[in-house]
Amino acid sequence: MAFSPPSTLEAAVATAGRAIDSASTALRELSLDIHSHPELNFEEHHAHAVLTDYLEAAGFSVDRGAFELPTAFQAVAGTGSPVIALFSEFDALPGIGHACGHNLIAISGVATAVGLKAALGEGNGTIVLLGSPAEEGGGGKALMIERGALEGVDAALMLHPAPVGNGLPHLIAAEHLEVRYHGKGTHAGATPWMGVNALDAMVLAYTNISVLRQQLHTTDRIHGVITSGGEKANIIPDFTAAQWIIRAQAAAELTDLKRRVMACFEAAAAATGCTLETRVLGPAYDDLRQNEVIGRRYLAAIERLGAAHVSHEIGMDSGAVTDMGNVSYNVPSIHPVFGIPATDGNHTPGFTAAAATPEAHEATVMASKALAETALELVFDPALLARAKAEFEATVRV
């Protein structure tokens, strides 16, 4: 018997919601499986396997290791226009696991895709679920974009958990750097004058950055950790290394801030006689350009479903970054934040624990239904999609 898609938006939304509810138990198991197997940037082999196996069993056409990235995937269902892209993230943080709730982001993309597949069938629109590795510093989405992941896509949508919901948060731009100083080792007690102290250079660089912070805009951020500071107290260190993240409101401002930061690093090298080596750790992260036309529809949908305390403030700044910002510079995009019951903020052990709770799962299911409804509005209302594209052209491609 041929599939007959719902003829009205209301019927399609109901169909999507039922499909998500039916999948909820399996999605909860998938979430907990990923949560209990935390994997770092580009090492998400377990998450990649369980997600793609689930999607293939659910009837999606799955490309594993997509876009020349072993832990990326593309899962497609439906045909025709428009083409709606969704994202699942699944990388963890070192030491604290899924402290940004990427296990929930993983299943939110799957849940939304499952709902849309049930509602649309064939010929009424295409759903592309993109599994994007290495959001926590590796810029997986930026690499996927370079390799064609957004070709033909009309709009892109994804979700993210936090202690408080926000429909239109502003996330800023960032770049990750590794800084290395090379000096000359010697006996620290017997012949210190023969050494060139790479730790002195790193300490001066850290101090220079600290002084620079006094003159930064309140929305700028510079922060780093020393990853190698020497081997033994009686040896003048001939090598030190650190990782730094530079953040600014937008990509253009990031360029100027990076110039000032590099001057701090270079001054430390000159003062100590060390050699400076810097390298960029992955693609730069663009600031997130939320599409308000689409975002307002998501806000209406999530509130109809009963979510409380969802901020409507446009551009509310968290200081956080995401490679979804790079997506938002290419197609109309939204990246709403949904609230889960967490007493601690993201990137803390408390949030790791919260991301595994039943309450967090229920919040993810609700937000996924709202995202599915938002996507269906874009399918059923071509004029809405046209307005979203017009906003994108006016505010991003200017």
N, C-alpha and C positions, 0 to 999 in steps of 0.2 A: 504494500500500500504506500503510495507516494506521500511524502511529508507535505503538509499544508501549513505554511507559516501563519501566525496570527495576522489578522487583517487590520488591527488597530494598535496604536501604541500601548494602550492600557492592557490589552490582552498579551502583547509581547512582554511587557514588564512583568506581568503575573507569571508567564511561562518561565522567564529567566529566574525569577525569585524561587519558583518551585524547584527548578533544576539545581540552584545553589543550595537550597535546603536539603535536597536529596543527597548531594555530595558532601554535606557538612561533616559527617562522621569520618569519612575517608580523608577529607582534607585536614581534619584535626590530627589524625594519625600521621599524615604526611608532614604537617607542621612540627609535631613533636619529634619525629624522626630526624628532620633537618636540625632542630634545636639541639638534639642530643649528639649530633655529629658536626660540630662547628668546624668550618674550613675557611682558610684565609684566601686572599686575592689570587685568582686564577688556579686555585687548588680545590675547587668545589666539585670534585668528581662524584662524591656520594650524592650530593644534592642534585647534580645534573642528571644522574642515573635515575633516581626515584621520581623526579619530576617528569622527565621525558617518558619513562615507562608508563606513568599514570596517564599522561596526555595521549599517548599512542593508544592505550587501552580505551580511552574515552572517545576515540574516533578522529583525532587530529592527525594531520599529515606533519610528521616531525622530522626536522633536520637537526641531528645531533652534531655538536662541534661546529656550529654555524659560523660563518664569517671568519674562518681561519683561527677561531679561538676554541680550544678543546672543551671548555666548560660553558660555552654559549650554546643556545639553541633557538630555533624558530619553529613554532607550532601554528599551523594554519587550518582554519575551517571556513566553510562558506565560499561563495564566489560573488563577483560583481562589485559594484560600487555602493557606498564609499568603502574605503579601506581604513579600518580602525586598528591602531597598534596599542597593545597593552604591554606592561613590563612586569617581570618577576625578578627580584633580587634575592640572593641566597648566600652571600659571603658573610663571614663573621669577623670579629675583632680579636686580636691576639690577647690571650690571658683571660678575657671576660666573655668570650663566646658571642651569642646573638644578643648583644647589648644594644643593638639598634633595631631589633625586631625583624630582621630580614627573613626569618622563618615565616612570619606573618605576611610580609610583602610577597614572598614566594607563592603562598597559597591564595593571596588576594588576586594576583594576576590569573592564576588557574581558575579560581571560582568565577571571576568575571567572564573569562573566556568560555567556560562551561555554560554559564547562563546565556550568553549571547549566541552560542552555537545552537542551543535548544530553541531559542526564540526566532532565529533568522533562517535556519536551513540553508538551502542553496539558492544562489541567484539574487539574494536580497542585500548583500554586503559581505565583506570579507573581514574576518577577525585574524589578526596576526599577533600571537603572544611571543614576545621576545624575552628569552632568559638571558639576563645581562650579568656577567660575572664582575667581580672586582669593583664594586661601587666605593668601597672604603679605601680609596687612594689609587686604584689602578686605572680608573677611567674606562671601564669596559664599554659603556654606551658610546663614548667618543670614538673608540676603535671600531665598534660595529657600524657607526654612522659613516666613517671613512670607507668602509667596505660594502656600503649599499643597503644597510638594514632599513633605512627609511624611504627607499625609492618607492614611489607610488602611494605612500601613506598620506591620508587626508588629515588625521588628527591622532594624537598620542595621549594616553591616559595611564596613570598609575597612582598607587596609594602608599602612605607611610604612617606607621604608628608613632605616637608620642603621648606624654601624660595628658595633654589637652588638645582637642581638635581645633583645626584651623583650615577653612576651606580654600584660602588664597594666600598662603604664606610666601614671604619673599626669602629666597635663599641666595647667598651671595657667590661671588667668583673666587676661585682659589687655584694655587699652583703648589705642587710638592717638590721640594728640592733636597738633594743630598749634598752636603758640603764636606770636603776633605782637606786637611792641611798635612803637608809633607815637610818634615824637618830633618834633623840629623841627631841620632841617638849617641849618647855617651854616658860614662859613669857620673851620676848626679853628685856624688860626694867628692870624687878624686879629680875629675876634669870637667866641671860644668861649663867652663868657658869654651869648650870645644863643641858644645851641642847647639842645636837649633830647635827650640822647644815648641813642638806642635800643639801641646796642651795650652801653652801660653796664648797661642794664636786663637784657639777655640774659646778660651775664657774671654779674651778681648772681644772676639766676635759676639759672644753672648752679651757682654757688657755694652757693646756698641748698639746692639738691637734694643736692649733695655732702655738706653738713653733716647734712642729714636722714638720709642713709644710715647714719650712726652709730647711729641709734635705730630702725632698721628690723628687723623679724623677718628671720631668715636666709633665709627663703623668698621674701621680697619682692624685687622688682627694679624699678629706675627707670633708664632709659637714653635718651639723646637725641643728636641731631646738629643743629648750626646750619646751616641751609640758605641763609640770607642774612644776611651780617654787615656790610653796608655796601659802598660802591662805590669810594671813594678815600680815602687816608689824610688828606688835607687838607680833607675834608668831614665834619662831624659827622653820623653816620648818623641819618637820620630814620625808618628802618624796619629791623627785623631779624625773622627768622623761624627757627623750629626745629621739629623733629618729635620727639615723645617717646612712649615706650611705658611703660606702668605695668603691672606684673604682680604678682599675689597668688595665694595658694593657692586661693581660691574667690571667687565673684562677690560675696558679702557683704563679704568682707575687702577686695576691690578698691574698693568704694564708700568705705570709711573711708580707705584709702591715697590715693585720688584727692583727697579733701578736704584732706589734709595737703600734697599736692603743689601743689594750687591755691593754698594759702596762700603757698607759696614764690614762685609766679609773681606773685601780687598784691602781696607785700611788695616785690619788685623794681620793680614799676610805681610804687608809692607813694614809694619812696626816690628815684627818678630823675625823677618827674614825667611819665613816659610813660603812654600809654594802652595797656591790655592787651586783646588780642583772642584768644580761644581757640575752637577748633572741634574736634569729634570727627571723626576720620577713619574712617568706617565703623562698623559695629556692634561692640559689645563682644564679646569672646570669653569664653564660659563655660569653667570648668574641665571637664576630661574625666572623666565618670563611667563608668568601665569596668564592663560587666556581667560579673560574675565567673562566673555560670553559663555564659554563652556563651564567655567568654574561656578557661575551663579546657578546653573542648572543642577550641578552636583550638590550645592548647598541646599537647594530646595528639596532635592530628592532625599538627602540624608536626614533632614529635619522632618520630612513626612514619615520617615521610618522610625522616628522617635529619638534620634540623637539629641543630647542636651549640651549646652555650653560650647557650641561650635562658633568660633570667631568668624565674623564677616569682614574683618578689617583687612583692606587691601594693602599688601606690602608690609605686613607685620614681620619684622626682621628677627630671626632667631640667631643669626650669625653662623648657621650651619651651611653646608654646601652639598651638592649632589650633581652627578653627571647627567641627571635628567635636565639640568640647565642647558647642556649641549643639545639635547633633543629639542628643547623649547626654542632654540635659535633656528631650527630647521622646519618644524611643523607646528601648528597650533597645539598647545599642550597644557595639561593640568597635572598637578602633583599635590592633591589635598592631603592633609594630615588628619587622621582619626585618633580619637582618644582611647587609651586603654587605662585600666586602674593601676597606675604606677606611682609610687611615692617619690621615686628618684627619676631624674631625667635620663635621656638617652646616653649611651656610652658609659653606663655604670653597672655594677653587678646587680643592683636592685632592679634595673630595667630588664636585664637578662632573665631574672626570675619571673618578672611580670609577663614577659612575652610568651611564657609557657602556660599561663593560667587559662582556665575555661572562660573567664570573663573577657580576656583578650581575644580569644577565638570568636566569641559571640560578637564582639565589636568589629572584628575583621569581616565576618559574614555580613553584618549590616552594611558596612562601608562598601563591600563588594557588590551588594545589591544596588546600592545607590550609584556606584560607578557603572554598572550594567545599564541601569535606567538612563544615565546620562548619555552613554554610547547609543542606546536605542533612540533617544531623541534626535541625535545627529543623523541617524539612518532614516527615521520617519519624517524628519523636517529638513529638507534640503536648504531651505532659506536660513535655518539656524546655522547649519554648517557654513553656508556662504558668509554669514555675519562673522562667524569665528575666523574664517580665513581673511576677511576684510580687516578685522582687528589685528590679526597677525601681521599683515602687510603694512598696516599703519604704525604699529608700535615696535615691531622687531626689524622688519626689512626697511628701515628708514635711513 
